[in-house]
């Protein structure tokens, strides 16, 4: 089971890298793929921070949300600069 999960993760990583780093794919398409990856993760972690009880858990998910926002911003900025 771990092998299947690792294989799927590597496959998604390779597809994401191919779409975002390939110069033949237009910039708007690369930005759209990046946002399609990061926006659901941001929404999910924000909902977890709001709905799950416990101060430590809320702080943890708030930090995860900020991490995803920063990651999305950096990826989109890198695509625009190329």
mmCIF file of the N, C-alpha and C atoms, coordinates in Angstrom:
data_MODEL
# 
_entry.id   MODEL 
# 
loop_
_atom_site.group_PDB 
_atom_site.id 
_atom_site.type_symbol 
_atom_site.label_atom_id 
_atom_site.label_alt_id 
_atom_site.label_comp_id 
_atom_site.label_asym_id 
_atom_site.label_entity_id 
_atom_site.label_seq_id 
_atom_site.pdbx_PDB_ins_code 
_atom_site.Cartn_x 
_atom_site.Cartn_y 
_atom_site.Cartn_z 
_atom_site.occupancy 
_atom_site.B_iso_or_equiv 
_atom_site.pdbx_formal_charge 
_atom_site.auth_seq_id 
_atom_site.auth_comp_id 
_atom_site.auth_asym_id 
_atom_site.auth_atom_id 
_atom_site.pdbx_PDB_model_num 
ATOM 1   N N  . UNK A 1 1  ? 0.824   -1.193 0.000   1.00 0.00 ? 1  UNK A N  1 
ATOM 2   C CA . UNK A 1 1  ? 0.000   0.000  0.000   1.00 0.00 ? 1  UNK A CA 1 
ATOM 3   C C  . UNK A 1 1  ? 0.869   1.258  0.000   1.00 0.00 ? 1  UNK A C  1 
ATOM 4   N N  . UNK A 1 2  ? 1.963   1.220  0.754   1.00 0.00 ? 2  UNK A N  1 
ATOM 5   C CA . UNK A 1 2  ? 2.860   2.373  0.779   1.00 0.00 ? 2  UNK A CA 1 
ATOM 6   C C  . UNK A 1 2  ? 3.475   2.619  -0.593  1.00 0.00 ? 2  UNK A C  1 
ATOM 7   N N  . UNK A 1 3  ? 3.752   1.547  -1.310  1.00 0.00 ? 3  UNK A N  1 
ATOM 8   C CA . UNK A 1 3  ? 4.320   1.681  -2.647  1.00 0.00 ? 3  UNK A CA 1 
ATOM 9   C C  . UNK A 1 3  ? 3.351   2.369  -3.588  1.00 0.00 ? 3  UNK A C  1 
ATOM 10  N N  . UNK A 1 4  ? 2.074   2.041  -3.488  1.00 0.00 ? 4  UNK A N  1 
ATOM 11  C CA . UNK A 1 4  ? 1.061   2.656  -4.350  1.00 0.00 ? 4  UNK A CA 1 
ATOM 12  C C  . UNK A 1 4  ? 0.942   4.142  -4.036  1.00 0.00 ? 4  UNK A C  1 
ATOM 13  N N  . UNK A 1 5  ? 0.923   4.498  -2.759  1.00 0.00 ? 5  UNK A N  1 
ATOM 14  C CA . UNK A 1 5  ? 0.815   5.900  -2.366  1.00 0.00 ? 5  UNK A CA 1 
ATOM 15  C C  . UNK A 1 5  ? 2.043   6.671  -2.825  1.00 0.00 ? 5  UNK A C  1 
ATOM 16  N N  . UNK A 1 6  ? 3.216   6.086  -2.665  1.00 0.00 ? 6  UNK A N  1 
ATOM 17  C CA . UNK A 1 6  ? 4.440   6.746  -3.103  1.00 0.00 ? 6  UNK A CA 1 
ATOM 18  C C  . UNK A 1 6  ? 4.470   6.897  -4.623  1.00 0.00 ? 6  UNK A C  1 
ATOM 19  N N  . UNK A 1 7  ? 4.010   5.895  -5.338  1.00 0.00 ? 7  UNK A N  1 
ATOM 20  C CA . UNK A 1 7  ? 3.963   5.950  -6.793  1.00 0.00 ? 7  UNK A CA 1 
ATOM 21  C C  . UNK A 1 7  ? 3.015   7.048  -7.269  1.00 0.00 ? 7  UNK A C  1 
ATOM 22  N N  . UNK A 1 8  ? 1.854   7.154  -6.661  1.00 0.00 ? 8  UNK A N  1 
ATOM 23  C CA . UNK A 1 8  ? 0.890   8.194  -7.031  1.00 0.00 ? 8  UNK A CA 1 
ATOM 24  C C  . UNK A 1 8  ? 1.457   9.574  -6.719  1.00 0.00 ? 8  UNK A C  1 
ATOM 25  N N  . UNK A 1 9  ? 2.120   9.724  -5.585  1.00 0.00 ? 9  UNK A N  1 
ATOM 26  C CA . UNK A 1 9  ? 2.741   10.997 -5.228  1.00 0.00 ? 9  UNK A CA 1 
ATOM 27  C C  . UNK A 1 9  ? 3.824   11.405 -6.215  1.00 0.00 ? 9  UNK A C  1 
ATOM 28  N N  . UNK A 1 10 ? 4.662   10.465 -6.602  1.00 0.00 ? 10 UNK A N  1 
ATOM 29  C CA . UNK A 1 10 ? 5.712   10.751 -7.577  1.00 0.00 ? 10 UNK A CA 1 
ATOM 30  C C  . UNK A 1 10 ? 5.123   11.096 -8.940  1.00 0.00 ? 10 UNK A C  1 
ATOM 31  N N  . UNK A 1 11 ? 4.072   10.410 -9.321  1.00 0.00 ? 11 UNK A N  1 
ATOM 32  C CA . UNK A 1 11 ? 3.423   10.682 -10.596 1.00 0.00 ? 11 UNK A CA 1 
ATOM 33  C C  . UNK A 1 11 ? 2.818   12.082 -10.607 1.00 0.00 ? 11 UNK A C  1 
ATOM 34  N N  . UNK A 1 12 ? 2.127   12.456 -9.543  1.00 0.00 ? 12 UNK A N  1 
ATOM 35  C CA . UNK A 1 12 ? 1.560   13.801 -9.452  1.00 0.00 ? 12 UNK A CA 1 
ATOM 36  C C  . UNK A 1 12 ? 2.654   14.860 -9.445  1.00 0.00 ? 12 UNK A C  1 
ATOM 37  N N  . UNK A 1 13 ? 3.739   14.574 -8.747  1.00 0.00 ? 13 UNK A N  1 
ATOM 38  C CA . UNK A 1 13 ? 4.858   15.515 -8.708  1.00 0.00 ? 13 UNK A CA 1 
ATOM 39  C C  . UNK A 1 13 ? 5.475   15.695 -10.090 1.00 0.00 ? 13 UNK A C  1 
ATOM 40  N N  . UNK A 1 14 ? 5.638   14.607 -10.824 1.00 0.00 ? 14 UNK A N  1 
ATOM 41  C CA . UNK A 1 14 ? 6.215   14.683 -12.164 1.00 0.00 ? 14 UNK A CA 1 
ATOM 42  C C  . UNK A 1 14 ? 5.303   15.451 -13.120 1.00 0.00 ? 14 UNK A C  1 
ATOM 43  N N  . UNK A 1 15 ? 4.012   15.199 -13.059 1.00 0.00 ? 15 UNK A N  1 
ATOM 44  C CA . UNK A 1 15 ? 3.064   15.910 -13.925 1.00 0.00 ? 15 UNK A CA 1 
ATOM 45  C C  . UNK A 1 15 ? 3.038   17.390 -13.586 1.00 0.00 ? 15 UNK A C  1 
ATOM 46  N N  . UNK A 1 16 ? 3.027   17.714 -12.296 1.00 0.00 ? 16 UNK A N  1 
ATOM 47  C CA . UNK A 1 16 ? 3.026   19.112 -11.877 1.00 0.00 ? 16 UNK A CA 1 
ATOM 48  C C  . UNK A 1 16 ? 4.297   19.809 -12.330 1.00 0.00 ? 16 UNK A C  1 
ATOM 49  N N  . UNK A 1 17 ? 5.441   19.154 -12.170 1.00 0.00 ? 17 UNK A N  1 
ATOM 50  C CA . UNK A 1 17 ? 6.708   19.749 -12.598 1.00 0.00 ? 17 UNK A CA 1 
ATOM 51  C C  . UNK A 1 17 ? 6.744   19.917 -14.113 1.00 0.00 ? 17 UNK A C  1 
ATOM 52  N N  . UNK A 1 18 ? 6.246   18.934 -14.846 1.00 0.00 ? 18 UNK A N  1 
ATOM 53  C CA . UNK A 1 18 ? 6.212   19.016 -16.305 1.00 0.00 ? 18 UNK A CA 1 
ATOM 54  C C  . UNK A 1 18 ? 5.355   20.187 -16.764 1.00 0.00 ? 18 UNK A C  1 
ATOM 55  N N  . UNK A 1 19 ? 4.206   20.375 -16.146 1.00 0.00 ? 19 UNK A N  1 
ATOM 56  C CA . UNK A 1 19 ? 3.310   21.449 -16.556 1.00 0.00 ? 19 UNK A CA 1 
ATOM 57  C C  . UNK A 1 19 ? 3.816   22.831 -16.154 1.00 0.00 ? 19 UNK A C  1 
ATOM 58  N N  . UNK A 1 20 ? 4.466   22.929 -15.005 1.00 0.00 ? 20 UNK A N  1 
ATOM 59  C CA . UNK A 1 20 ? 4.893   24.245 -14.545 1.00 0.00 ? 20 UNK A CA 1 
ATOM 60  C C  . UNK A 1 20 ? 6.262   24.652 -15.075 1.00 0.00 ? 20 UNK A C  1 
ATOM 61  N N  . UNK A 1 21 ? 7.128   23.696 -15.382 1.00 0.00 ? 21 UNK A N  1 
ATOM 62  C CA . UNK A 1 21 ? 8.471   24.027 -15.836 1.00 0.00 ? 21 UNK A CA 1 
ATOM 63  C C  . UNK A 1 21 ? 8.617   24.000 -17.351 1.00 0.00 ? 21 UNK A C  1 
ATOM 64  N N  . UNK A 1 22 ? 7.682   23.434 -18.073 1.00 0.00 ? 22 UNK A N  1 
ATOM 65  C CA . UNK A 1 22 ? 7.781   23.302 -19.517 1.00 0.00 ? 22 UNK A CA 1 
ATOM 66  C C  . UNK A 1 22 ? 7.460   24.638 -20.172 1.00 0.00 ? 22 UNK A C  1 
ATOM 67  N N  . UNK A 1 23 ? 8.349   25.113 -21.018 1.00 0.00 ? 23 UNK A N  1 
ATOM 68  C CA . UNK A 1 23 ? 8.153   26.394 -21.691 1.00 0.00 ? 23 UNK A CA 1 
ATOM 69  C C  . UNK A 1 23 ? 7.133   26.307 -22.828 1.00 0.00 ? 23 UNK A C  1 
ATOM 70  N N  . UNK A 1 24 ? 6.834   25.101 -23.301 1.00 0.00 ? 24 UNK A N  1 
ATOM 71  C CA . UNK A 1 24 ? 5.874   24.949 -24.396 1.00 0.00 ? 24 UNK A CA 1 
ATOM 72  C C  . UNK A 1 24 ? 4.438   25.135 -23.926 1.00 0.00 ? 24 UNK A C  1 
ATOM 73  N N  . UNK A 1 25 ? 4.203   24.953 -22.640 1.00 0.00 ? 25 UNK A N  1 
ATOM 74  C CA . UNK A 1 25 ? 2.863   25.165 -22.082 1.00 0.00 ? 25 UNK A CA 1 
ATOM 75  C C  . UNK A 1 25 ? 2.718   26.657 -21.800 1.00 0.00 ? 25 UNK A C  1 
ATOM 76  N N  . UNK A 1 26 ? 1.644   27.294 -22.259 1.00 0.00 ? 26 UNK A N  1 
ATOM 77  C CA . UNK A 1 26 ? 1.484   28.738 -22.045 1.00 0.00 ? 26 UNK A CA 1 
ATOM 78  C C  . UNK A 1 26 ? 1.409   29.101 -20.558 1.00 0.00 ? 26 UNK A C  1 
ATOM 79  N N  . UNK A 1 27 ? 1.848   30.318 -20.251 1.00 0.00 ? 27 UNK A N  1 
ATOM 80  C CA . UNK A 1 27 ? 1.876   30.777 -18.864 1.00 0.00 ? 27 UNK A CA 1 
ATOM 81  C C  . UNK A 1 27 ? 0.506   30.727 -18.185 1.00 0.00 ? 27 UNK A C  1 
ATOM 82  N N  . UNK A 1 28 ? -0.573  31.171 -18.844 1.00 0.00 ? 28 UNK A N  1 
ATOM 83  C CA . UNK A 1 28 ? -1.874  31.091 -18.165 1.00 0.00 ? 28 UNK A CA 1 
ATOM 84  C C  . UNK A 1 28 ? -2.275  29.667 -17.787 1.00 0.00 ? 28 UNK A C  1 
ATOM 85  N N  . UNK A 1 29 ? -1.917  28.701 -18.618 1.00 0.00 ? 29 UNK A N  1 
ATOM 86  C CA . UNK A 1 29 ? -2.242  27.310 -18.301 1.00 0.00 ? 29 UNK A CA 1 
ATOM 87  C C  . UNK A 1 29 ? -1.410  26.822 -17.118 1.00 0.00 ? 29 UNK A C  1 
ATOM 88  N N  . UNK A 1 30 ? -0.142  27.203 -17.069 1.00 0.00 ? 30 UNK A N  1 
ATOM 89  C CA . UNK A 1 30 ? 0.708   26.802 -15.947 1.00 0.00 ? 30 UNK A CA 1 
ATOM 90  C C  . UNK A 1 30 ? 0.230   27.432 -14.643 1.00 0.00 ? 30 UNK A C  1 
ATOM 91  N N  . UNK A 1 31 ? -0.186  28.699 -14.718 1.00 0.00 ? 31 UNK A N  1 
ATOM 92  C CA . UNK A 1 31 ? -0.699  29.367 -13.518 1.00 0.00 ? 31 UNK A CA 1 
ATOM 93  C C  . UNK A 1 31 ? -2.012  28.720 -13.078 1.00 0.00 ? 31 UNK A C  1 
ATOM 94  N N  . UNK A 1 32 ? -2.874  28.369 -14.017 1.00 0.00 ? 32 UNK A N  1 
ATOM 95  C CA . UNK A 1 32 ? -4.151  27.728 -13.680 1.00 0.00 ? 32 UNK A CA 1 
ATOM 96  C C  . UNK A 1 32 ? -3.933  26.377 -13.007 1.00 0.00 ? 32 UNK A C  1 
ATOM 97  N N  . UNK A 1 33 ? -2.989  25.597 -13.505 1.00 0.00 ? 33 UNK A N  1 
ATOM 98  C CA . UNK A 1 33 ? -2.701  24.298 -12.894 1.00 0.00 ? 33 UNK A CA 1 
ATOM 99  C C  . UNK A 1 33 ? -2.162  24.486 -11.480 1.00 0.00 ? 33 UNK A C  1 
ATOM 100 N N  . UNK A 1 34 ? -1.297  25.465 -11.309 1.00 0.00 ? 34 UNK A N  1 
ATOM 101 C CA . UNK A 1 34 ? -0.747  25.742 -9.984  1.00 0.00 ? 34 UNK A CA 1 
ATOM 102 C C  . UNK A 1 34 ? -1.847  26.154 -9.015  1.00 0.00 ? 34 UNK A C  1 
ATOM 103 N N  . UNK A 1 35 ? -2.731  27.027 -9.450  1.00 0.00 ? 35 UNK A N  1 
ATOM 104 C CA . UNK A 1 35 ? -3.821  27.470 -8.581  1.00 0.00 ? 35 UNK A CA 1 
ATOM 105 C C  . UNK A 1 35 ? -4.815  26.355 -8.308  1.00 0.00 ? 35 UNK A C  1 
ATOM 106 N N  . UNK A 1 36 ? -5.023  25.468 -9.290  1.00 0.00 ? 36 UNK A N  1 
ATOM 107 C CA . UNK A 1 36 ? -5.920  24.329 -9.065  1.00 0.00 ? 36 UNK A CA 1 
ATOM 108 C C  . UNK A 1 36 ? -5.348  23.372 -8.017  1.00 0.00 ? 36 UNK A C  1 
ATOM 109 N N  . UNK A 1 37 ? -4.062  23.385 -7.844  1.00 0.00 ? 37 UNK A N  1 
ATOM 110 C CA . UNK A 1 37 ? -3.442  22.566 -6.808  1.00 0.00 ? 37 UNK A CA 1 
ATOM 111 C C  . UNK A 1 37 ? -3.516  23.247 -5.447  1.00 0.00 ? 37 UNK A C  1 
ATOM 112 N N  . UNK A 1 38 ? -3.192  24.526 -5.391  1.00 0.00 ? 38 UNK A N  1 
ATOM 113 C CA . UNK A 1 38 ? -3.054  25.200 -4.108  1.00 0.00 ? 38 UNK A CA 1 
ATOM 114 C C  . UNK A 1 38 ? -4.367  25.681 -3.506  1.00 0.00 ? 38 UNK A C  1 
ATOM 115 N N  . UNK A 1 39 ? -5.315  26.133 -4.296  1.00 0.00 ? 39 UNK A N  1 
ATOM 116 C CA . UNK A 1 39 ? -6.553  26.695 -3.742  1.00 0.00 ? 39 UNK A CA 1 
ATOM 117 C C  . UNK A 1 39 ? -7.351  25.654 -2.938  1.00 0.00 ? 39 UNK A C  1 
ATOM 118 N N  . UNK A 1 40 ? -7.548  24.430 -3.420  1.00 0.00 ? 40 UNK A N  1 
ATOM 119 C CA . UNK A 1 40 ? -8.266  23.461 -2.571  1.00 0.00 ? 40 UNK A CA 1 
ATOM 120 C C  . UNK A 1 40 ? -7.517  23.136 -1.279  1.00 0.00 ? 40 UNK A C  1 
ATOM 121 N N  . UNK A 1 41 ? -6.190  23.109 -1.329  1.00 0.00 ? 41 UNK A N  1 
ATOM 122 C CA . UNK A 1 41 ? -5.425  22.853 -0.110  1.00 0.00 ? 41 UNK A CA 1 
ATOM 123 C C  . UNK A 1 41 ? -5.573  24.004 0.885   1.00 0.00 ? 41 UNK A C  1 
ATOM 124 N N  . UNK A 1 42 ? -5.588  25.229 0.381   1.00 0.00 ? 42 UNK A N  1 
ATOM 125 C CA . UNK A 1 42 ? -5.778  26.394 1.252   1.00 0.00 ? 42 UNK A CA 1 
ATOM 126 C C  . UNK A 1 42 ? -7.164  26.366 1.880   1.00 0.00 ? 42 UNK A C  1 
ATOM 127 N N  . UNK A 1 43 ? -8.184  26.075 1.081   1.00 0.00 ? 43 UNK A N  1 
ATOM 128 C CA . UNK A 1 43 ? -9.558  26.031 1.597   1.00 0.00 ? 43 UNK A CA 1 
ATOM 129 C C  . UNK A 1 43 ? -9.706  24.918 2.630   1.00 0.00 ? 43 UNK A C  1 
ATOM 130 N N  . UNK A 1 44 ? -9.145  23.741 2.333   1.00 0.00 ? 44 UNK A N  1 
ATOM 131 C CA . UNK A 1 44 ? -9.255  22.612 3.253   1.00 0.00 ? 44 UNK A CA 1 
ATOM 132 C C  . UNK A 1 44 ? -8.573  22.897 4.591   1.00 0.00 ? 44 UNK A C  1 
ATOM 133 N N  . UNK A 1 45 ? -7.377  23.458 4.549   1.00 0.00 ? 45 UNK A N  1 
ATOM 134 C CA . UNK A 1 45 ? -6.678  23.722 5.808   1.00 0.00 ? 45 UNK A CA 1 
ATOM 135 C C  . UNK A 1 45 ? -7.339  24.864 6.578   1.00 0.00 ? 45 UNK A C  1 
ATOM 136 N N  . UNK A 1 46 ? -7.916  25.833 5.869   1.00 0.00 ? 46 UNK A N  1 
ATOM 137 C CA . UNK A 1 46 ? -8.647  26.907 6.551   1.00 0.00 ? 46 UNK A CA 1 
ATOM 138 C C  . UNK A 1 46 ? -9.892  26.353 7.235   1.00 0.00 ? 46 UNK A C  1 
ATOM 139 N N  . UNK A 1 47 ? -10.617 25.483 6.543   1.00 0.00 ? 47 UNK A N  1 
ATOM 140 C CA . UNK A 1 47 ? -11.800 24.872 7.159   1.00 0.00 ? 47 UNK A CA 1 
ATOM 141 C C  . UNK A 1 47 ? -11.423 24.031 8.376   1.00 0.00 ? 47 UNK A C  1 
ATOM 142 N N  . UNK A 1 48 ? -10.326 23.320 8.296   1.00 0.00 ? 48 UNK A N  1 
ATOM 143 C CA . UNK A 1 48 ? -9.871  22.536 9.447   1.00 0.00 ? 48 UNK A CA 1 
ATOM 144 C C  . UNK A 1 48 ? -9.514  23.447 10.615  1.00 0.00 ? 48 UNK A C  1 
ATOM 145 N N  . UNK A 1 49 ? -8.884  24.581 10.320  1.00 0.00 ? 49 UNK A N  1 
ATOM 146 C CA . UNK A 1 49 ? -8.523  25.523 11.381  1.00 0.00 ? 49 UNK A CA 1 
ATOM 147 C C  . UNK A 1 49 ? -9.764  26.114 12.042  1.00 0.00 ? 49 UNK A C  1 
ATOM 148 N N  . UNK A 1 50 ? -10.828 26.279 11.284  1.00 0.00 ? 50 UNK A N  1 
ATOM 149 C CA . UNK A 1 50 ? -12.040 26.880 11.833  1.00 0.00 ? 50 UNK A CA 1 
ATOM 150 C C  . UNK A 1 50 ? -12.903 25.845 12.547  1.00 0.00 ? 50 UNK A C  1 
ATOM 151 N N  . UNK A 1 51 ? -13.018 24.652 11.984  1.00 0.00 ? 51 UNK A N  1 
ATOM 152 C CA . UNK A 1 51 ? -13.985 23.685 12.485  1.00 0.00 ? 51 UNK A CA 1 
ATOM 153 C C  . UNK A 1 51 ? -13.460 22.773 13.592  1.00 0.00 ? 51 UNK A C  1 
ATOM 154 N N  . UNK A 1 52 ? -12.186 22.484 13.612  1.00 0.00 ? 52 UNK A N  1 
ATOM 155 C CA . UNK A 1 52 ? -11.649 21.572 14.615  1.00 0.00 ? 52 UNK A CA 1 
ATOM 156 C C  . UNK A 1 52 ? -11.371 22.344 15.903  1.00 0.00 ? 52 UNK A C  1 
ATOM 157 N N  . UNK A 1 53 ? -11.753 21.753 17.021  1.00 0.00 ? 53 UNK A N  1 
ATOM 158 C CA . UNK A 1 53 ? -11.573 22.423 18.296  1.00 0.00 ? 53 UNK A CA 1 
ATOM 159 C C  . UNK A 1 53 ? -10.192 22.140 18.861  1.00 0.00 ? 53 UNK A C  1 
ATOM 160 N N  . UNK A 1 54 ? -9.734  23.041 19.687  1.00 0.00 ? 54 UNK A N  1 
ATOM 161 C CA . UNK A 1 54 ? -8.415  22.934 20.301  1.00 0.00 ? 54 UNK A CA 1 
ATOM 162 C C  . UNK A 1 54 ? -7.510  24.038 19.778  1.00 0.00 ? 54 UNK A C  1 
ATOM 163 N N  . UNK A 1 55 ? -6.907  24.761 20.682  1.00 0.00 ? 55 UNK A N  1 
ATOM 164 C CA . UNK A 1 55 ? -6.090  25.910 20.299  1.00 0.00 ? 55 UNK A CA 1 
ATOM 165 C C  . UNK A 1 55 ? -4.863  25.474 19.510  1.00 0.00 ? 55 UNK A C  1 
ATOM 166 N N  . UNK A 1 56 ? -4.208  24.421 19.962  1.00 0.00 ? 56 UNK A N  1 
ATOM 167 C CA . UNK A 1 56 ? -2.990  23.965 19.281  1.00 0.00 ? 56 UNK A CA 1 
ATOM 168 C C  . UNK A 1 56 ? -3.291  23.502 17.859  1.00 0.00 ? 56 UNK A C  1 
ATOM 169 N N  . UNK A 1 57 ? -4.409  22.828 17.685  1.00 0.00 ? 57 UNK A N  1 
ATOM 170 C CA . UNK A 1 57 ? -4.788  22.347 16.354  1.00 0.00 ? 57 UNK A CA 1 
ATOM 171 C C  . UNK A 1 57 ? -5.132  23.526 15.453  1.00 0.00 ? 57 UNK A C  1 
ATOM 172 N N  . UNK A 1 58 ? -5.820  24.525 15.986  1.00 0.00 ? 58 UNK A N  1 
ATOM 173 C CA . UNK A 1 58 ? -6.161  25.708 15.198  1.00 0.00 ? 58 UNK A CA 1 
ATOM 174 C C  . UNK A 1 58 ? -4.905  26.451 14.750  1.00 0.00 ? 58 UNK A C  1 
ATOM 175 N N  . UNK A 1 59 ? -3.954  26.583 15.657  1.00 0.00 ? 59 UNK A N  1 
ATOM 176 C CA . UNK A 1 59 ? -2.704  27.260 15.317  1.00 0.00 ? 59 UNK A CA 1 
ATOM 177 C C  . UNK A 1 59 ? -1.938  26.462 14.268  1.00 0.00 ? 59 UNK A C  1 
ATOM 178 N N  . UNK A 1 60 ? -1.902  25.150 14.425  1.00 0.00 ? 60 UNK A N  1 
ATOM 179 C CA . UNK A 1 60 ? -1.206  24.300 13.461  1.00 0.00 ? 60 UNK A CA 1 
ATOM 180 C C  . UNK A 1 60 ? -1.812  24.437 12.069  1.00 0.00 ? 60 UNK A C  1 
ATOM 181 N N  . UNK A 1 61 ? -3.131  24.357 11.966  1.00 0.00 ? 61 UNK A N  1 
ATOM 182 C CA . UNK A 1 61 ? -3.765  24.467 10.656  1.00 0.00 ? 61 UNK A CA 1 
ATOM 183 C C  . UNK A 1 61 ? -3.677  25.889 10.108  1.00 0.00 ? 61 UNK A C  1 
ATOM 184 N N  . UNK A 1 62 ? -3.632  26.895 10.965  1.00 0.00 ? 62 UNK A N  1 
ATOM 185 C CA . UNK A 1 62 ? -3.423  28.266 10.489  1.00 0.00 ? 62 UNK A CA 1 
ATOM 186 C C  . UNK A 1 62 ? -2.036  28.406 9.880   1.00 0.00 ? 62 UNK A C  1 
ATOM 187 N N  . UNK A 1 63 ? -1.040  27.785 10.507  1.00 0.00 ? 63 UNK A N  1 
ATOM 188 C CA . UNK A 1 63 ? 0.314   27.806 9.950   1.00 0.00 ? 63 UNK A CA 1 
ATOM 189 C C  . UNK A 1 63 ? 0.393   27.034 8.634   1.00 0.00 ? 63 UNK A C  1 
ATOM 190 N N  . UNK A 1 64 ? -0.311  25.918 8.562   1.00 0.00 ? 64 UNK A N  1 
ATOM 191 C CA . UNK A 1 64 ? -0.353  25.146 7.314   1.00 0.00 ? 64 UNK A CA 1 
ATOM 192 C C  . UNK A 1 64 ? -1.012  25.970 6.216   1.00 0.00 ? 64 UNK A C  1 
ATOM 193 N N  . UNK A 1 65 ? -2.066  26.699 6.546   1.00 0.00 ? 65 UNK A N  1 
ATOM 194 C CA . UNK A 1 65 ? -2.732  27.562 5.577   1.00 0.00 ? 65 UNK A CA 1 
ATOM 195 C C  . UNK A 1 65 ? -1.779  28.630 5.066   1.00 0.00 ? 65 UNK A C  1 
ATOM 196 N N  . UNK A 1 66 ? -1.058  29.262 5.976   1.00 0.00 ? 66 UNK A N  1 
ATOM 197 C CA . UNK A 1 66 ? -0.091  30.276 5.564   1.00 0.00 ? 66 UNK A CA 1 
ATOM 198 C C  . UNK A 1 66 ? 1.019   29.672 4.703   1.00 0.00 ? 66 UNK A C  1 
ATOM 199 N N  . UNK A 1 67 ? 1.429   28.453 5.017   1.00 0.00 ? 67 UNK A N  1 
ATOM 200 C CA . UNK A 1 67 ? 2.441   27.764 4.224   1.00 0.00 ? 67 UNK A CA 1 
ATOM 201 C C  . UNK A 1 67 ? 1.944   27.523 2.796   1.00 0.00 ? 67 UNK A C  1 
ATOM 202 N N  . UNK A 1 68 ? 0.692   27.086 2.650   1.00 0.00 ? 68 UNK A N  1 
ATOM 203 C CA . UNK A 1 68 ? 0.133   26.857 1.321   1.00 0.00 ? 68 UNK A CA 1 
ATOM 204 C C  . UNK A 1 68 ? -0.021  28.171 0.547   1.00 0.00 ? 68 UNK A C  1 
ATOM 205 N N  . UNK A 1 69 ? -0.424  29.235 1.216   1.00 0.00 ? 69 UNK A N  1 
ATOM 206 C CA . UNK A 1 69 ? -0.557  30.533 0.558   1.00 0.00 ? 69 UNK A CA 1 
ATOM 207 C C  . UNK A 1 69 ? 0.806   31.004 0.059   1.00 0.00 ? 69 UNK A C  1 
ATOM 208 N N  . UNK A 1 70 ? 1.820   30.891 0.897   1.00 0.00 ? 70 UNK A N  1 
ATOM 209 C CA . UNK A 1 70 ? 3.166   31.289 0.510   1.00 0.00 ? 70 UNK A CA 1 
ATOM 210 C C  . UNK A 1 70 ? 3.691   30.418 -0.629  1.00 0.00 ? 70 UNK A C  1 
ATOM 211 N N  . UNK A 1 71 ? 3.450   29.124 -0.562  1.00 0.00 ? 71 UNK A N  1 
ATOM 212 C CA . UNK A 1 71 ? 3.891   28.220 -1.622  1.00 0.00 ? 71 UNK A CA 1 
ATOM 213 C C  . UNK A 1 71 ? 3.235   28.532 -2.953  1.00 0.00 ? 71 UNK A C  1 
ATOM 214 N N  . UNK A 1 72 ? 1.945   28.802 -2.936  1.00 0.00 ? 72 UNK A N  1 
ATOM 215 C CA . UNK A 1 72 ? 1.245   29.168 -4.163  1.00 0.00 ? 72 UNK A CA 1 
ATOM 216 C C  . UNK A 1 72 ? 1.752   30.473 -4.741  1.00 0.00 ? 72 UNK A C  1 
ATOM 217 N N  . UNK A 1 73 ? 1.992   31.438 -3.864  1.00 0.00 ? 73 UNK A N  1 
ATOM 218 C CA . UNK A 1 73 ? 2.507   32.728 -4.307  1.00 0.00 ? 73 UNK A CA 1 
ATOM 219 C C  . UNK A 1 73 ? 3.885   32.584 -4.945  1.00 0.00 ? 73 UNK A C  1 
ATOM 220 N N  . UNK A 1 74 ? 4.754   31.813 -4.320  1.00 0.00 ? 74 UNK A N  1 
ATOM 221 C CA . UNK A 1 74 ? 6.112   31.612 -4.847  1.00 0.00 ? 74 UNK A CA 1 
ATOM 222 C C  . UNK A 1 74 ? 6.071   30.885 -6.188  1.00 0.00 ? 74 UNK A C  1 
ATOM 223 N N  . UNK A 1 75 ? 5.240   29.864 -6.312  1.00 0.00 ? 75 UNK A N  1 
ATOM 224 C CA . UNK A 1 75 ? 5.142   29.121 -7.579  1.00 0.00 ? 75 UNK A CA 1 
ATOM 225 C C  . UNK A 1 75 ? 4.616   30.001 -8.703  1.00 0.00 ? 75 UNK A C  1 
ATOM 226 N N  . UNK A 1 76 ? 3.578   30.771 -8.434  1.00 0.00 ? 76 UNK A N  1 
ATOM 227 C CA . UNK A 1 76 ? 3.016   31.645 -9.467  1.00 0.00 ? 76 UNK A CA 1 
ATOM 228 C C  . UNK A 1 76 ? 4.023   32.728 -9.840  1.00 0.00 ? 76 UNK A C  1 
ATOM 229 N N  . UNK A 1 77 ? 4.711   33.286 -8.869  1.00 0.00 ? 77 UNK A N  1 
ATOM 230 C CA . UNK A 1 77 ? 5.718   34.316 -9.146  1.00 0.00 ? 77 UNK A CA 1 
ATOM 231 C C  . UNK A 1 77 ? 6.860   33.764 -9.998  1.00 0.00 ? 77 UNK A C  1 
ATOM 232 N N  . UNK A 1 78 ? 7.275   32.526 -9.712  1.00 0.00 ? 78 UNK A N  1 
ATOM 233 C CA . UNK A 1 78 ? 8.345   31.893 -10.487 1.00 0.00 ? 78 UNK A CA 1 
ATOM 234 C C  . UNK A 1 78 ? 7.897   31.653 -11.932 1.00 0.00 ? 78 UNK A C  1 
ATOM 235 N N  . UNK A 1 79 ? 6.637   31.275 -12.120 1.00 0.00 ? 79 UNK A N  1 
ATOM 236 C CA . UNK A 1 79 ? 6.120   31.067 -13.470 1.00 0.00 ? 79 UNK A CA 1 
ATOM 237 C C  . UNK A 1 79 ? 6.074   32.389 -14.237 1.00 0.00 ? 79 UNK A C  1 
ATOM 238 N N  . UNK A 1 80 ? 5.643   33.453 -13.580 1.00 0.00 ? 80 UNK A N  1 
ATOM 239 C CA . UNK A 1 80 ? 5.522   34.756 -14.242 1.00 0.00 ? 80 UNK A CA 1 
ATOM 240 C C  . UNK A 1 80 ? 6.898   35.290 -14.612 1.00 0.00 ? 80 UNK A C  1 
ATOM 241 N N  . UNK A 1 81 ? 7.893   35.099 -13.756 1.00 0.00 ? 81 UNK A N  1 
ATOM 242 C CA . UNK A 1 81 ? 9.225   35.627 -14.026 1.00 0.00 ? 81 UNK A CA 1 
ATOM 243 C C  . UNK A 1 81 ? 9.926   34.950 -15.186 1.00 0.00 ? 81 UNK A C  1 
ATOM 244 N N  . UNK A 1 82 ? 9.585   33.707 -15.481 1.00 0.00 ? 82 UNK A N  1 
ATOM 245 C CA . UNK A 1 82 ? 10.267  32.984 -16.578 1.00 0.00 ? 82 UNK A CA 1 
ATOM 246 C C  . UNK A 1 82 ? 9.900   33.536 -17.910 1.00 0.00 ? 82 UNK A C  1 
# 
